[in-house]
Amino acid sequence: MTDDRLTFKEMCAAFDVTPRTLRYYEYIELLKPDREGRSRFYTARERARMKLIMRGRKFGFQLEEIRQWLLIYEKEGTTSQMEAWIEMADRQLKELAEQRIQLEEALSELRTLREDVAVELKKNQS
């Protein structure tokens, strides 16, 4: 029998996550591996869910948002999940744009302050 499932260790390596992270994702029910005794095995479904989780984290979504979004597929299907994704993405795009503005402001202030201090330092050394 060929087994296309990944072990716990293989899953950590495949997604470059710590064992603690993977256990936490299971604890909050983002992942539900097959269990055989104390061993955990991750099917193609769980690997696909993990890809979605990792992508969601990359875009700055909270784990609870990701969990709710994954539940929509199970309860309501693909169309509802895609509609929810568009709403989530719109909210996150707005949030990221606001963060970018704040970051640009902080960078500008830091550059100005750095330049002011450099000028003052030159004055003091003269």
N, C-alpha and C positions, 0 to 999 in steps of 0.2 A: 504494500500500500504506500503510495506517495503522499506525503503530508505537506501541503503548501502553507501550513500555519507557521508562524514565528514563535519562538520561545520568548519569555520575558526578556532575557538578555539580548536576543537578536532584535527585539522590538526597540529596546533602548538604543542600541547601536544604529539601527536603521533610521531613527528619527533624531538621533543625537540629543536624547533627553536622559536625565538622571533616573535611577530606579524610584527615587522619591516622587518625582514628577509623574511617572507612569502610574504608580500606586495611587497618587492623589486623583488623577483622571478617572481611575476606576472607582475610587471612593465617592466622587461626586457624580458618578454614573454617566460619564462621557464615553467610557469604554466598558465593554462587558466581554472579557475574554472567556474562552472555554476553559474549564478547570478539570484537571485530572489529578486527584489527590492534592498535593500542594503546588503542583505545576500549573502555569498559565500558558495558554496558547492563543495566538491572535490570528484570526481568519482574514481573508481579503476584505470583508466588511469592516472589521475593526481597523485594518490598515487604512482603508479609505476614509473612515471617520477621523483617524489620527491626522491624515493629510489635511482634512478640513479644519481640524482644531489648530494645527500648526499655522495654517494660512490665516485663520481668524486671529490668532495671537499676533501674527506679523502685522496685521492691519490695525491692531490695537483694541480688538473686541474683548470684553470681559468674558471670563469662562462661563458665567451664568447665561449670558446672551447666546453664546455658542451652544450651550446645553439646550436652551429653549428652542433654538433654531433647528437643532438635530431632532428634537422631539416632534416638531411640526411634520417632518417627513414621515415619521412612524405613525402619527395619528391622522394626518390629513393628506399626505402625498406630495408629489413633486411640485405641482403647480402652486399649492399654498406655500411650500417651502421657498420657491423662487420669488413669489410675491413678498414674503417676509424678508428674504435676502435683499431685495431692492430697497425696502424701507430701512433696514439696518445699514446698508451701504450708504444711503443718502444721509442718515444721521451721522455716521462715522466720517464721511467726507466733510461734512460741515464742522465737526469737532476737530478734525485734523487741520482744516484750513484756519480755524481759530488758533490752534496751537502754533501753527506756522507763523501767524502774525505776532503772537506773543514771543516766539523765539527770535524773530527778526528784530523786534523791539529790544529784547535783552542783548542780542549781539551788537546792535547799534550803540546802546548805552555802554556796554563793556568796552567797545572800541574807543569811544569818546573818552571814557574815564582812563583807559590805558594810555591814550595819547596825551591827555592832560598831565598824568603822572610822569610820563617820559619827558615832557617839556619842563616840568618843575624840577625833575632830577637834573636835567642839563643845566638849568639855571643855578642850582645849588652847587654843581661841580665847577662852575666857571669862576 
